[in-house]
Amino acid sequence: MLQKNKLTLYIVSILFLLISITSVSAFSGSGSGTESDPYQITNCSELNETRNNLTASYELVNDIDCSDTKNWNYNCSGNEVYCGWKPIGGNTNEFNGVFNGDNHIISNLTINRNTEDYNGLFGKSNSESQIKNIGVKDVNISAGDRTGSLVGQNYGSISEAFSIGNVNGKYYVGGLIGIDSGSINNSYSNNSVDGTNY
């Protein structure tokens, strides 16, 4: 009887683990998330799902308008009524995947997180990440430390990227990247930038 109970407990544990893994990596669009078959992002809702799997590969298949993020109230920690886009990855859970914009543009992204750090389309990327062939334009960002249009703090590889819009932050603020410790190639920013320091 004891052995049967142990077997039942083991099976239940395995099922719970499989359900947990599935829910973490679930993506509503097409693709399997590998470099050879990346998740295909077609809209801002699917873009928002990238935070569910920070080690996968993603690809934009068209331009994306994220105007509605100005009305989002997603995991706000401050007094903001609408805090907008929640950055992909953060200080303790960096983006570690591949994001290929395939020369498409994400426009009208709004972030209003004045009490939070690590802000941008991506909050923080680690040394294994690749972000490439992507433009972000008409962004409107008001946030804390380590704030940029594309990445708040970059440790990975960024190439063929650009940003246009308004960025306001505190310490370590930039048009494209708030603070960089990785590599940036063939990229530019044409932002209005305001910050306290660095």
C-alpha positions as CSV (number, residue, x, y, z in Angstrom):
1,M,0.0,0.0,0.0
2,L,2.9,2.4,0.9
3,Q,4.5,1.6,-2.4
4,K,1.3,2.3,-4.3
5,N,0.9,5.7,-2.6
6,K,4.5,6.5,-3.5
7,L,3.8,5.6,-7.2
8,T,0.7,7.8,-7.2
9,L,2.5,10.7,-5.6
10,Y,5.3,10.3,-8.2
11,I,2.8,10.3,-11.1
12,V,1.0,13.4,-9.8
13,S,4.3,15.2,-9.3
14,I,5.4,14.4,-12.9
15,L,2.0,15.6,-14.3
16,F,2.2,18.9,-12.3
17,L,5.7,19.5,-13.6
18,L,4.6,18.9,-17.2
19,I,1.6,21.2,-16.8
20,S,3.9,23.9,-15.3
21,I,6.4,23.6,-18.1
22,T,3.6,23.9,-20.7
23,S,2.1,26.9,-19.1
24,V,5.4,28.7,-18.9
25,S,6.4,28.1,-22.5
26,A,2.9,28.4,-24.1
27,F,2.7,30.7,-27.1
28,S,-0.5,31.5,-29.0
29,G,1.2,32.1,-32.4
30,S,3.0,29.7,-34.7
31,G,6.5,28.3,-34.4
32,S,8.3,26.2,-31.8
33,G,10.6,28.8,-30.3
34,T,13.9,27.3,-31.7
35,E,16.4,29.3,-33.8
36,S,15.4,27.3,-36.9
37,D,11.6,27.6,-36.1
38,P,11.2,30.8,-34.0
39,Y,7.9,31.9,-32.5
40,Q,6.2,34.1,-35.1
41,I,5.0,37.4,-33.6
42,T,2.2,39.1,-35.6
43,N,0.6,41.6,-33.0
44,C,1.2,43.3,-29.7
45,S,-0.6,40.6,-27.8
46,E,1.8,37.9,-29.0
47,L,4.7,40.3,-28.4
48,N,3.5,40.5,-24.8
49,E,3.8,36.7,-24.5
50,T,7.6,36.7,-25.0
51,R,8.0,37.3,-21.3
52,N,6.7,33.8,-20.7
53,N,9.8,32.2,-22.2
54,L,12.9,34.3,-22.0
55,T,15.2,31.7,-23.6
56,A,13.3,31.1,-26.8
57,S,13.8,32.5,-30.3
58,Y,11.3,35.0,-31.7
59,E,10.7,36.7,-35.1
60,L,8.4,39.6,-36.1
61,V,6.6,38.8,-39.3
62,N,5.1,42.3,-39.8
63,D,5.1,45.8,-38.3
64,I,3.3,46.0,-35.0
65,D,1.3,48.9,-33.6
66,C,1.3,48.9,-29.8
67,S,-0.9,52.0,-29.3
68,D,-3.1,50.3,-26.9
69,T,-0.3,49.9,-24.3
70,K,-1.1,53.5,-23.2
71,N,-4.2,51.9,-21.6
72,W,-2.6,48.8,-20.1
73,N,-2.5,48.4,-16.4
74,Y,-0.1,45.5,-16.2
75,N,1.6,44.7,-12.9
76,C,1.9,48.4,-11.8
77,S,3.8,48.9,-8.5
78,G,3.6,52.7,-8.3
79,N,0.8,55.2,-8.3
80,E,0.4,55.3,-12.0
81,V,-3.2,54.8,-13.2
82,Y,-1.9,53.2,-16.5
83,C,1.6,51.9,-16.4
84,G,1.7,50.6,-20.0
85,W,4.1,48.0,-21.4
86,K,5.8,45.8,-18.9
87,P,9.4,45.3,-20.2
88,I,10.5,41.8,-21.3
89,G,13.0,40.5,-18.7
90,G,14.2,42.4,-15.6
91,N,17.0,42.5,-13.1
92,T,16.6,38.9,-11.9
93,N,15.1,37.3,-15.0
94,E,17.0,38.7,-18.0
95,F,16.1,38.0,-21.6
96,N,18.3,35.3,-22.8
97,G,16.9,34.4,-26.2
98,V,17.0,35.6,-29.8
99,F,14.7,38.4,-31.0
100,N,14.8,39.0,-34.8
101,G,12.7,41.9,-35.9
102,D,13.3,40.8,-39.6
103,N,13.5,44.6,-40.4
104,H,10.0,45.3,-39.0
105,I,9.0,48.2,-36.7
106,I,7.2,48.2,-33.3
107,S,5.5,51.6,-32.9
108,N,3.7,53.6,-30.2
109,L,5.0,51.7,-27.2
110,T,4.1,53.4,-23.9
111,I,5.8,52.9,-20.6
112,N,4.8,54.9,-17.5
113,R,6.7,53.2,-14.6
114,N,8.3,56.1,-12.7
115,T,9.0,54.0,-9.6
116,E,10.5,51.0,-11.5
117,D,14.0,50.4,-13.0
118,Y,15.0,48.4,-16.1
119,N,12.7,49.8,-18.7
120,G,12.4,49.6,-22.5
121,L,10.9,47.0,-24.9
122,F,13.3,44.7,-23.0
123,G,14.2,45.5,-19.3
124,K,17.5,43.6,-19.2
125,S,19.2,41.3,-21.6
126,N,22.0,38.9,-20.6
127,S,25.3,38.0,-22.4
128,E,23.8,35.2,-24.5
129,S,20.9,37.3,-25.9
130,Q,20.7,38.5,-29.5
131,I,18.4,41.4,-30.5
132,K,18.6,42.4,-34.2
133,N,17.0,43.9,-37.2
134,I,14.4,45.8,-35.2
135,G,13.1,49.4,-35.0
136,V,11.0,51.0,-32.3
137,K,9.5,54.3,-33.1
138,D,7.1,56.8,-31.6
139,V,7.8,55.4,-28.1
140,N,6.8,57.4,-25.1
141,I,8.6,56.3,-21.9
142,S,8.7,57.7,-18.5
143,A,10.5,55.5,-16.0
144,G,13.2,55.0,-13.4
145,D,16.8,54.0,-13.6
146,R,18.3,52.0,-16.6
147,T,15.8,53.1,-19.2
148,G,16.0,53.1,-23.0
149,S,13.7,52.5,-25.9
150,L,15.0,49.1,-26.8
151,V,16.7,47.8,-23.7
152,G,17.1,49.2,-20.2
153,Q,20.4,47.4,-19.5
154,N,22.1,45.4,-22.2
155,Y,24.7,42.6,-21.7
156,G,24.0,40.9,-25.0
157,S,24.4,41.5,-28.7
158,I,22.3,44.2,-30.5
159,S,22.6,44.9,-34.2
160,E,20.8,46.7,-37.0
161,A,18.5,48.4,-34.5
162,F,17.0,51.9,-34.2
163,S,14.7,53.9,-32.0
164,I,12.7,57.2,-32.3
165,G,10.6,58.8,-29.7
166,N,10.7,60.3,-26.1
167,V,12.5,58.7,-23.2
168,N,12.5,60.1,-19.7
169,G,14.2,58.4,-16.7
170,K,16.5,59.0,-13.8
171,Y,20.0,57.3,-13.8
172,Y,21.5,55.6,-16.8
173,V,19.0,56.8,-19.5
174,G,19.5,56.5,-23.2
175,G,17.7,56.7,-26.5
176,L,18.3,53.2,-27.6
177,I,19.9,51.6,-24.5
178,G,19.9,52.9,-20.9
179,I,23.3,51.3,-20.0
180,D,25.4,49.0,-22.2
181,S,27.8,46.3,-21.2
182,G,27.4,44.2,-24.3
183,S,27.9,45.0,-28.0
184,I,25.9,47.3,-30.3
185,N,26.5,47.4,-34.0
186,N,25.0,49.3,-36.9
187,S,22.4,50.9,-34.7
188,Y,21.2,54.4,-34.0
189,S,18.8,56.5,-32.0
190,N,16.9,59.7,-32.7
191,N,15.2,60.2,-29.4
192,S,14.4,63.1,-27.1
193,V,16.1,62.0,-23.9
194,D,15.9,63.4,-20.4
195,G,17.4,62.0,-17.2
196,T,19.0,63.0,-13.9
197,N,22.4,61.5,-14.4
198,Y,24.4,59.2,-16.8
